[in-house]
Amino acid sequence: MTAVSLVSGTGSVPYLKVGGEGDTLFFAHANGYPPLAYRSLLGPLTQSHTVIAGLHRPLWPKPDSPNSLRSWRVFSADVESLLAPREQAVFGMGHSMGTAALISAAARQPKLFKGLILIEPVLVPASYCWSLRLFKPLVRRTLPLVRRTLARQQEWQSRQQAFDHFRPKAVFKRIGDDALWDYVNYGLIEREDGQFELAFSREWEAACYLNVQNIWPLLDKLEIPILAIRGERSNVLSQRSWQRWRAKSPQHRYEEIAGTGHLVPFERPQDILELVSAWLGEHN
């Protein structure tokens, strides 16, 4: 992958220029995973496309307080602000929370996109989102996902120490060493005191979990080409939601990768790359 540069976009929305030439591919990352952690996926795509990657607000040079977050809709507004000044539409590719930003932006301004690649979108029941909104203080204390996130270790003496900490974790069990090192190298930042800490803080990660957006009503508004990808063992995009989406919008292309979970872009980047490259070739 060529040298990556940080660009201050229009309206002060920053993004990364990953590299490449050709039609633009815009990438929106997941909660807790900075865009360059996806190096194994994004790097090869620069051979056929100009790849740029958005930065969600937790990764901005001077991020606001996590308590300022009220909805994921702010992330889609940032995507719109970033892409609206461009003369040509782009392909959008997102993972997890990043797909919500793309779906919302495309529903509001479809002219910004030639098509979308949605990897493991967060399709949860509307009742779940309402529960988060109505009982947020209680959920913050009781939801296991949020409690585990807020209890995460978030600083280490070296990158090697961080790698050794992450390697035995169940969430990373299907991820190879190379992909895990990408997460360590690009998901941690070095402080002035020489310690390393999470670039995407645990407080911001928890805040994102507490403000999940219901995107079901937006799916009917998407008339552009879509490639949807699911990890067969996903604990986020359930089989029930997957089948409901396919029945709701049969015109899109749906692919499932066997033996993978919600972190399929890290578990099997080559499989994702093959699907994405073929689909982009059909729609360029």
N, C-alpha and C positions, 0 to 999 in steps of 0.2 A: 504494500500500500504506500502510495506517495505521501509526501509531507502533508499533514493536516493543518489547516489554519482556522482560527476562530474569527468569525466575521460578525460585526455588529449590524444586524439587519435593520430594515426600515422600521421606524418606531421603536428602536432599541431592543428588538427581539433578536438575541444572538443565535448563531447557528454555526455548525462546522462544515467547512468545505473539504470533503474527504478526498475528492479528486476525480479524474476521468474526463471523458469527452462524450458528446452525443446528447440524446434526450435526457432531461433532468429526472432523477429519482430522488424523492424526498423521503427520509426515514424518520419515524417517530418512535422513540424507545419506550421501554416498559418502566414501571415504577421500580426504582432502586438499581437500575442497570443503565449506566451511561452509554451513549451510542458507540463509542469505540470498543466497548466490551464485545460488540458484535463484529469485530475485525474480520473473522473468518468468513462472514457472510458479505459484509460491505466491500471488503477489499477486492474480491474477484469481480464484483459488479461494476467497478470503475473501468474495467476493460471494454465495456459496451455503453456505459452511461456516465453522465456527470452526477456524482452522488453527493448530496448534501444531507446533513442530519440536524434536526432541530434539537434544541436543549429545553427541556421542561424547566419551569421556574426554580425548582430546587437546585439546579445546576448553574444558574446564572451567576456571574461574577460576584454580585451583591444580592443574594436572595432575600426575599421578605421572610418574615416569621412564618413557620408552619401553621400557626394559629390563624393566619390570614386566609387560608384556603377554605372556600365554601362549596366548591363544586369543580369537577373536572372540566366544566365548560370553559374555564379560563384558559386551559391548554389549547382547546380548539380555536379560541379567539386569537391566541398567539400564532397559531398556524396560519389562520386567515390573514393576519397582519403581515406575516412574513412572505406569503405567497402572492397576495393580491397585486403588488406592484409589478410582478413578472409579466412579460409580454406573452409568454407561452404557458400553456397548462403543463403540469408535471404528473408523473406517476407517483403515487403515494404508497409507502410500505410502512406498516407499523406492527408492533408486538404488544400484546396485552393492553395496558393503559394507553399506549400510543395509538392503538386502533380506534379508541373512542375519540381521540382528538381528530383523527382523520375523518371518521364517519360523521361527526358533528360538523366539521368544516365543509365536507362534501355535500351534506344535506342543505346547508345554508348557501354555499357558493359552488355549485357543481362545475362551473366553468374553470375552476382552478385546477381540475384534475382530468387526466386522460383515463385513469383507472386506478383501482386500489388493490393492494395486496394486504390482506388482513390475517395476521398470524396470531392465533389464540386470542381472539377478541373476548372481552369480559362481558358476557351476556348473562346477567343475573336477573332474577324476578324483580318486578317493580316493588313488591312488598319489602324486599330486602333493602332497597334504596330508601324507602320511606322509613323503615325501622332505624336505619343509620341516622337519618335526619332528625327524627323525633326523640331518639334516646341516645344521642351521641355520647354524653358524659358516661352513661352506664355502659355502653358498648366499648368505650375506650378502656374501661376497667376490666371488662369481662370477656371480650372477644379474644380467643386464643391467638389468632393471627396478629392482632395489634399488641397484645401483651408480649408475645415472643419478639416482635420487632423492636419494641421499646427496651427490651432486656438484652438486645444484641451487643456483643463487644464491638466497639467501633474505632479502636486505635491499637496500633501494634508498633513494635520497635523496628521492624523491617518488613519488606514485602515477602520474604521467605517465611517469616513467622506468620504472616497473614495467610499465605498459601497453606501452610501446615495446619492452620486453624480451620480453614474452609474445607480442606480435602476430605475429611471423614464425614462431613455433614450430609445428612440424607437428601437434602434438596439438590446437592451437586453429585449424587451417586452415579448418574448416567452421563455426566459431563467429563470429557477427557481432560488431561492435564493442560494441553495447549489452550483450550477454551477457558479453563479456569485461570490460567496465567493471564489471559487477556482481561478477565474480570479483575484480577489483582492489580495488573499494571495500569489499567484505565479506570478502575472503580475506586482506587485509593489515591489520595493526594498527600504529598510530603509537606509537613508543616515546618515552620522556621526552627523548631526545636529538634528537628530530625525524626520525629515520630510520624507515623503514617495513619491517616484516618479516612473513613468513608467519604467519598466525594458527595454522595447522596445520603444525607444524614438519616439516622434512624427515626428522628422526630418527623422529618418530612415524609419519609416512607410510610410511617403510621398515619399521618394526616391524609395521605392519598388513599389509603385503605378505608379511611373513615368517610370519604366523600365520593364513593363510587357513583357513577352516572348511569341512569337507565337509558340505554341506547336502543332498546327494542322499537320504540315509536319512530325512530329515524331510519330504520332499515328499508321501509317501504319507499322512502324518498330517494334512494340510491338507484339511479338509472344508468350509471356508468359501468363499464366492465369491472368485475371483481373476481379475484382469486382468493379463496378462503382456505386456510390451512389449520388443521387441528392435530394435536398430539393425542394419540389413541388413549393414553392413560391420564389425560389431563384431569386435574382436580379443580380446574377453573371453568373451562368450557365443557359442561357436562354433555353426555350423549343425548340426553333429552333436549337440551337447548340446541345442540347441533342439528338434530333431526327437525326440530321446530323451525329453525332458520332455513333449512333446505326446502322444507315444504312451503314456507312463506315466500321464499325468493328462489324458485328453481332455475331461473335464468343464469345464475352465477355458476362459477366453477368451484367445486369443493374437493379438497384433497385431505386425506388423513394419513399420518405417518405412524406406522406400527411401532410399538414398543417405546414410545416417547411420551413425555409429559408436557406441562405448561412451558417448560424451558426448552422446547424443541429447537429453537434457533441455535442454542449452545450445545445441545445434545447431538444433533445431526445437521450441522450447517451445510454439509455437502448435499444432502437430500433436499433441503430448503432451496439451495442455490439452483439445483437442477430444475425444480418446479418453477421457480421464479424466472429463471433465464428463458425457459421454453415459453412461458406465458407472455413475457415481455416481447419475445421475438414474434409472437402471433399478433401483438397489438401495437407494435411500433408503426 
